[in-house]
Amino acid sequence: MKIQESAENYLETILILRQRIGDVRSVDIANELGYSKPSISIAMRNLRENNYISVDKNGFITLLPPGQEIAERMYERHTFLTHCLSSLGVAPEIAAEDACRIEHVISAESFEAIKAYVKKAEL
């Protein structure tokens, strides 16, 4: 199922925050992304209704298997593409920004081909 880029970003952010701080709540996402709490609330409701996340009675967010899979895929693409672009001499900030845009539009086939090429070139 194809989801919107914004949803992919929210899921990736939840994953990153969970790795960094442990339990994640909507306010943590708002602070991380610089978005308003109402905007985050709407996004979390949509993610919950589509079974990407669950939210417990204390407001802690858990990625459900479909959300976890998307978050991990986006995070892998982001870190890999950032590393590749930085290795080519792109400034780290620009590499991260460009990777964030590329990660959402590149096909799985193209991404896997790039990974295989880079792995082969590093040997």
Phi and psi in degrees as GROMACS dihedral restraints (atoms count N, CA, C in turn):
[ dihedral_restraints ]
;  ai    aj    ak    al  type     phi  dphi    fc
    3     4     5     6     1   -84.9    20    10
    4     5     6     7     1   127.9    20    10
    6     7     8     9     1  -117.1    20    10
    7     8     9    10     1   164.6    20    10
    9    10    11    12     1   -69.7    20    10
   10    11    12    13     1   153.0    20    10
   12    13    14    15     1   -56.5    20    10
   13    14    15    16     1   -40.2    20    10
   15    16    17    18     1   -62.0    20    10
   16    17    18    19     1   -40.2    20    10
   18    19    20    21     1   -64.8    20    10
   19    20    21    22     1   -40.6    20    10
   21    22    23    24     1   -60.4    20    10
   22    23    24    25     1   -41.6    20    10
   24    25    26    27     1   -63.9    20    10
   25    26    27    28     1   -42.4    20    10
   27    28    29    30     1   -62.3    20    10
   28    29    30    31     1   -45.3    20    10
   30    31    32    33     1   -63.1    20    10
   31    32    33    34     1   -42.6    20    10
   33    34    35    36     1   -63.1    20    10
   34    35    36    37     1   -41.0    20    10
   36    37    38    39     1   -63.7    20    10
   37    38    39    40     1   -40.8    20    10
   39    40    41    42     1   -59.9    20    10
   40    41    42    43     1   -44.4    20    10
   42    43    44    45     1   -60.4    20    10
   43    44    45    46     1   -48.2    20    10
   45    46    47    48     1   -62.6    20    10
   46    47    48    49     1   -45.6    20    10
   48    49    50    51     1   -64.0    20    10
   49    50    51    52     1   -40.0    20    10
   51    52    53    54     1   -60.3    20    10
   52    53    54    55     1   -40.0    20    10
   54    55    56    57     1   -67.6    20    10
   55    56    57    58     1   -35.2    20    10
   57    58    59    60     1   -83.1    20    10
   58    59    60    61     1   -44.3    20    10
   60    61    62    63     1  -120.3    20    10
   61    62    63    64     1    -7.9    20    10
   63    64    65    66     1    92.6    20    10
   64    65    66    67     1  -117.3    20    10
   66    67    68    69     1   -64.9    20    10
   67    68    69    70     1   137.9    20    10
   69    70    71    72     1  -120.7    20    10
   70    71    72    73     1   134.8    20    10
   72    73    74    75     1  -123.7    20    10
   73    74    75    76     1   168.0    20    10
   75    76    77    78     1   -55.7    20    10
   76    77    78    79     1   -38.9    20    10
   78    79    80    81     1   -61.7    20    10
   79    80    81    82     1   -33.6    20    10
   81    82    83    84     1   -65.6    20    10
   82    83    84    85     1   -40.0    20    10
   84    85    86    87     1   -67.3    20    10
   85    86    87    88     1   -42.8    20    10
   87    88    89    90     1   -59.8    20    10
   88    89    90    91     1   -44.3    20    10
   90    91    92    93     1   -66.1    20    10
   91    92    93    94     1   -40.0    20    10
   93    94    95    96     1   -66.3    20    10
   94    95    96    97     1   -43.9    20    10
   96    97    98    99     1   -93.1    20    10
   97    98    99   100     1   -14.1    20    10
   99   100   101   102     1    75.0    20    10
  100   101   102   103     1    25.3    20    10
  102   103   104   105     1   -98.7    20    10
  103   104   105   106     1   162.0    20    10
  105   106   107   108     1   -72.6    20    10
  106   107   108   109     1   152.6    20    10
  108   109   110   111     1   -60.7    20    10
  109   110   111   112     1   -40.3    20    10
  111   112   113   114     1   -61.4    20    10
  112   113   114   115     1   -38.6    20    10
  114   115   116   117     1   -63.1    20    10
  115   116   117   118     1   -42.7    20    10
  117   118   119   120     1   -65.6    20    10
  118   119   120   121     1   -40.6    20    10
  120   121   122   123     1   -59.0    20    10
  121   122   123   124     1   -44.8    20    10
  123   124   125   126     1   -63.1    20    10
  124   125   126   127     1   -44.8    20    10
  126   127   128   129     1   -63.1    20    10
  127   128   129   130     1   -42.7    20    10
  129   130   131   132     1   -66.1    20    10
  130   131   132   133     1   -37.3    20    10
  132   133   134   135     1   -61.4    20    10
  133   134   135   136     1   -44.8    20    10
  135   136   137   138     1   -63.4    20    10
  136   137   138   139     1   -41.8    20    10
  138   139   140   141     1   -65.8    20    10
  139   140   141   142     1   -38.3    20    10
  141   142   143   144     1   -66.1    20    10
  142   143   144   145     1   -45.3    20    10
  144   145   146   147     1   -64.5    20    10
  145   146   147   148     1   -25.3    20    10
  147   148   149   150     1   -97.9    20    10
  148   149   150   151     1    11.7    20    10
  150   151   152   153     1    62.2    20    10
  151   152   153   154     1    35.9    20    10
  153   154   155   156     1   -94.9    20    10
  154   155   156   157     1   -27.7    20    10
  156   157   158   159     1  -138.6    20    10
  157   158   159   160     1   163.7    20    10
  159   160   161   162     1  -127.8    20    10
  160   161   162   163     1   153.7    20    10
  162   163   164   165     1  -128.3    20    10
  163   164   165   166     1   124.7    20    10
  165   166   167   168     1   -84.2    20    10
  166   167   168   169     1   179.9    20    10
  168   169   170   171     1   -64.1    20    10
  169   170   171   172     1   -20.1    20    10
  171   172   173   174     1   -93.6    20    10
  172   173   174   175     1     2.9    20    10
  174   175   176   177     1    86.3    20    10
  175   176   177   178     1     8.6    20    10
  177   178   179   180     1   -81.1    20    10
  178   179   180   181     1   135.4    20    10
  180   181   182   183     1   -99.3    20    10
  181   182   183   184     1   133.7    20    10
  183   184   185   186     1  -123.4    20    10
  184   185   186   187     1   134.0    20    10
  186   187   188   189     1   -75.4    20    10
  187   188   189   190     1   127.4    20    10
  189   190   191   192     1   -82.8    20    10
  190   191   192   193     1   163.2    20    10
  192   193   194   195     1   -47.4    20    10
  193   194   195   196     1   -45.8    20    10
  195   196   197   198     1   -64.2    20    10
  196   197   198   199     1   -38.6    20    10
  198   199   200   201     1   -69.3    20    10
  199   200   201   202     1   -38.9    20    10
  201   202   203   204     1   -61.5    20    10
  202   203   204   205     1   -44.0    20    10
  204   205   206   207     1   -61.8    20    10
  205   206   207   208     1   -45.0    20    10
  207   208   209   210     1   -65.3    20    10
  208   209   210   211     1   -45.5    20    10
  210   211   212   213     1   -59.8    20    10
  211   212   213   214     1   -44.9    20    10
  213   214   215   216     1   -65.6    20    10
  214   215   216   217     1   -39.9    20    10
  216   217   218   219     1   -63.2    20    10
  217   218   219   220     1   -45.1    20    10
  219   220   221   222     1   -65.9    20    10
  220   221   222   223     1   -41.5    20    10
  222   223   224   225     1   -65.4    20    10
  223   224   225   226     1   -42.5    20    10
  225   226   227   228     1   -61.1    20    10
  226   227   228   229     1   -47.7    20    10
  228   229   230   231     1   -60.3    20    10
  229   230   231   232     1   -45.7    20    10
  231   232   233   234     1   -60.4    20    10
  232   233   234   235     1   -50.7    20    10
  234   235   236   237     1   -67.6    20    10
  235   236   237   238     1   -40.2    20    10
  237   238   239   240     1   -65.1    20    10
  238   239   240   241     1   -49.0    20    10
  240   241   242   243     1   -66.4    20    10
  241   242   243   244     1   -37.1    20    10
  243   244   245   246     1   -60.4    20    10
  244   245   246   247     1   -45.9    20    10
  246   247   248   249     1   -61.8    20    10
  247   248   249   250     1   -45.2    20    10
  249   250   251   252     1   -60.7    20    10
  250   251   252   253     1   -48.4    20    10
  252   253   254   255     1   -64.9    20    10
  253   254   255   256     1   -40.0    20    10
  255   256   257   258     1   -63.3    20    10
  256   257   258   259     1   -39.7    20    10
  258   259   260   261     1   -63.2    20    10
  259   260   261   262     1   -26.0    20    10
  261   262   263   264     1   -84.1    20    10
  262   263   264   265     1    -1.1    20    10
  264   265   266   267     1   100.7    20    10
  265   266   267   268     1     5.1    20    10
  267   268   269   270     1   -73.4    20    10
  268   269   270   271     1   137.9    20    10
  270   271   272   273     1   -56.0    20    10
  271   272   273   274     1   140.6    20    10
  273   274   275   276     1   -53.1    20    10
  274   275   276   277     1   -41.8    20    10
  276   277   278   279     1   -66.0    20    10
  277   278   279   280     1   -42.3    20    10
  279   280   281   282     1   -69.0    20    10
  280   281   282   283     1   -40.8    20    10
  282   283   284   285     1   -58.9    20    10
  283   284   285   286     1   -44.4    20    10
  285   286   287   288     1   -66.0    20    10
  286   287   288   289     1   -41.1    20    10
  288   289   290   291     1   -65.1    20    10
  289   290   291   292     1   -45.4    20    10
  291   292   293   294     1   -65.6    20    10
  292   293   294   295     1   -41.0    20    10
  294   295   296   297     1   -60.4    20    10
  295   296   297   298     1   -37.8    20    10
  297   298   299   300     1   -63.4    20    10
  298   299   300   301     1   -34.9    20    10
  300   301   302   303     1   -78.1    20    10
  301   302   303   304     1   -43.6    20    10
  303   304   305   306     1   -63.9    20    10
  304   305   306   307     1   -39.4    20    10
  306   307   308   309     1   -57.2    20    10
  307   308   309   310     1   -24.1    20    10
  309   310   311   312     1   -89.7    20    10
  310   311   312   313     1   -20.8    20    10
  312   313   314   315     1  -109.7    20    10
  313   314   315   316     1   -17.7    20    10
  315   316   317   318     1   -72.2    20    10
  316   317   318   319     1   139.5    20    10
  318   319   320   321     1   -74.6    20    10
  319   320   321   322     1   158.8    20    10
  321   322   323   324     1   -60.8    20    10
  322   323   324   325     1   -39.7    20    10
  324   325   326   327     1   -61.7    20    10
  325   326   327   328     1   -47.9    20    10
  327   328   329   330     1   -65.1    20    10
  328   329   330   331     1   -41.9    20    10
  330   331   332   333     1   -62.1    20    10
  331   332   333   334     1   -44.6    20    10
  333   334   335   336     1   -64.3    20    10
  334   335   336   337     1   -37.1    20    10
  336   337   338   339     1   -65.5    20    10
  337   338   339   340     1   -41.3    20    10
  339   340   341   342     1   -64.7    20    10
  340   341   342   343     1   -44.2    20    10
  342   343   344   345     1   -59.3    20    10
  343   344   345   346     1   -44.7    20    10
  345   346   347   348     1   -64.6    20    10
  346   347   348   349     1   -40.5    20    10
  348   349   350   351     1   -63.4    20    10
  349   350   351   352     1   -46.3    20    10
  351   352   353   354     1   -64.0    20    10
  352   353   354   355     1   -42.6    20    10
  354   355   356   357     1   -61.7    20    10
  355   356   357   358     1   -42.8    20    10
  357   358   359   360     1   -65.7    20    10
  358   359   360   361     1   -40.8    20    10
  360   361   362   363     1   -68.3    20    10
  361   362   363   364     1   -27.5    20    10
  363   364   365   366     1   -79.0    20    10
  364   365   366   367     1   -16.7    20    10
